[in-house]
Amino acid sequence: MSTSEQVRCPCCGQVFALSDALPVEERPTPAAAPMAASAPAIAARSGTIPITLVFDGGSIGNPGRGYGSYQLTVRGKAEPPKRLEFEGNYTNNEAEYDTLIGALETLLRRAKEPLRVQLDIRGDSQLILNQITGVWKAKDARMQERKERVLALLGQYGGWTATWHPRAKSVKALGH
């Protein structure tokens, strides 16, 4: 992986550097059921740590070189976006899933008490968001494995919601 290479997003044409790319560690995660909480239930909890996670991924070629970005906003303070690069041939949907997985794993490593974290996931991928919330089924085995991984990771947090937003909001948060 070249850490100073410039890439162009095939969706919007934005050019960005992968200089802050993070490796995604492969490690087993115990399976757990997701806990999607409603807005009133979230507001009623005390001692929770609200975190918003905006994610996006893509591939240069489809399949092709995979990349992704995510941004965490912790207690209202936005952090700089983190960029990921994936080896091998990736579809845009695989890159989206693996970006979300990378963000969730990173956050688990950082969180002292993950069960206090109330996660608000936002993205422009209807496929990923509808699959993890159970609205759509993951028919492809590669997507099913990734969906199960995401749900196992989400089960380690205190609660979560997933909301679709327009592409322009992803571009504004992540720069591509």
C-alpha positions in Angstrom: 0.0 0.0 0.0 1.4 3.4 -1.0 0.6 5.9 1.8 0.8 9.0 -0.4 -1.0 7.8 -3.5 -3.8 9.9 -4.9 -7.0 8.2 -5.9 -10.1 9.6 -7.7 -13.6 8.6 -6.4 -15.4 7.1 -9.4 -18.8 8.4 -8.1 -18.0 12.1 -7.6 -14.6 12.6 -9.2 -13.1 13.9 -5.9 -9.3 13.3 -5.6 -7.9 12.4 -2.2 -4.8 10.9 -0.7 -4.7 7.6 1.1 -2.0 8.9 3.4 -4.0 8.2 6.5 -5.1 4.7 5.5 -5.6 2.3 8.4 -5.0 -1.5 8.3 -8.1 -3.6 9.1 -7.2 -6.3 11.6 -8.8 -9.7 11.1 -9.7 -11.1 14.5 -12.6 -13.3 15.6 -15.5 -11.5 17.3 -18.1 -13.3 19.4 -21.6 -13.3 17.8 -24.2 -11.2 19.5 -27.7 -10.1 18.6 -28.0 -6.4 17.5 -29.8 -4.0 19.6 -31.5 -1.3 17.5 -33.1 1.2 19.9 -35.7 3.7 19.1 -35.0 7.5 19.5 -37.2 7.8 22.7 -35.4 4.9 24.3 -32.0 6.4 23.4 -33.0 9.8 24.9 -34.2 8.2 28.1 -30.9 6.5 28.8 -28.5 8.3 31.1 -24.7 7.8 31.0 -24.7 6.9 27.3 -22.0 8.1 24.9 -23.5 9.3 21.7 -21.3 8.6 18.6 -22.2 9.2 15.0 -20.4 7.1 12.4 -20.6 8.2 8.8 -19.1 5.7 6.3 -18.7 5.3 2.6 -16.7 2.9 0.4 -16.1 2.2 -3.3 -13.9 0.6 -5.8 -11.9 1.9 -8.7 -13.3 -0.5 -11.3 -16.1 -2.8 -10.1 -14.6 -5.1 -9.1 -11.3 -3.2 -8.6 -9.2 -1.6 -6.0 -11.3 -1.0 -2.9 -11.2 2.0 -0.6 -13.3 3.6 2.0 -13.6 6.4 4.6 -15.4 6.9 7.8 -15.8 9.7 10.3 -16.7 9.5 14.0 -18.4 12.3 15.8 -18.1 11.8 19.6 -20.4 13.8 21.8 -20.9 16.3 19.0 -17.2 16.7 18.2 -16.4 15.6 14.6 -13.0 13.8 14.2 -11.0 14.0 10.9 -12.1 11.3 8.4 -10.1 8.1 8.4 -9.3 6.5 5.0 -9.0 2.7 4.3 -7.5 0.9 1.4 -8.3 -2.8 0.6 -6.1 -5.3 -1.2 -7.4 -7.3 -4.1 -10.5 -7.0 -6.2 -13.4 -5.4 -4.4 -16.9 -4.5 -5.5 -18.2 -1.2 -4.3 -20.6 -3.0 -1.9 -17.7 -5.1 -0.4 -15.7 -1.9 0.2 -18.8 -0.3 1.8 -19.2 -3.2 4.2 -15.5 -3.5 5.0 -15.3 0.2 5.7 -18.1 -0.1 8.2 -16.5 -3.2 9.7 -13.1 -1.4 10.0 -14.8 1.6 11.7 -16.7 -0.6 14.2 -13.6 -2.5 15.0 -11.6 0.6 15.6 -14.3 2.1 17.8 -14.4 -1.1 19.9 -10.7 -0.9 20.4 -11.0 2.8 21.5 -14.1 2.5 23.7 -13.4 1.9 27.4 -17.0 0.9 27.9 -18.6 -0.1 24.6 -21.9 -0.9 26.3 -22.3 2.8 27.1 -21.9 3.7 23.4 -25.1 4.7 21.5 -24.1 4.4 17.9 -25.8 6.4 15.1 -24.7 4.9 11.8 -25.2 7.0 8.7 -24.4 6.3 5.0 -25.6 6.5 1.5 -25.6 2.8 0.8 -29.2 1.6 0.8 -28.0 -2.0 0.3 -25.8 -2.1 3.4 -28.2 -0.1 5.7 -31.2 -2.1 4.6 -29.4 -5.4 5.1 -28.0 -4.7 8.6 -31.5 -3.5 9.7 -33.2 -6.6 8.3 -35.3 -4.7 5.7 -33.5 -6.6 2.9 -31.9 -10.0 2.8 -28.3 -10.5 1.9 -28.6 -13.1 -0.9 -24.9 -13.2 -1.9 -22.7 -15.3 0.5 -20.0 -12.6 0.5 -22.5 -10.0 1.6 -24.1 -12.4 4.1 -20.8 -13.0 5.8 -20.1 -9.3 6.1 -23.6 -8.5 7.3 -23.1 -11.2 10.1 -19.8 -9.6 11.0 -21.3 -6.1 11.3 -24.2 -7.4 13.4 -21.8 -9.3 15.7 -19.8 -6.1 16.2 -22.9 -4.0 16.7 -24.0 -6.4 19.4 -21.1 -5.3 21.5 -22.4 -1.7 21.8 -25.1 -0.4 24.1 -27.4 0.3 21.1 -27.4 1.5 17.6 -29.5 3.0 14.8 -28.8 3.0 11.1 -30.0 5.8 8.8 -29.7 6.4 5.1 -28.7 9.9 4.0 -28.1 11.4 0.5 -24.7 11.0 -1.1 -24.0 14.8 -0.7 -23.9 14.3 3.1 -21.3 11.6 2.8 -19.3 13.8 0.4 -19.5 16.7 2.9 -18.3 14.6 5.8 -15.7 12.5 4.1 -14.5 14.6 1.2 -15.4 12.0 -1.5 
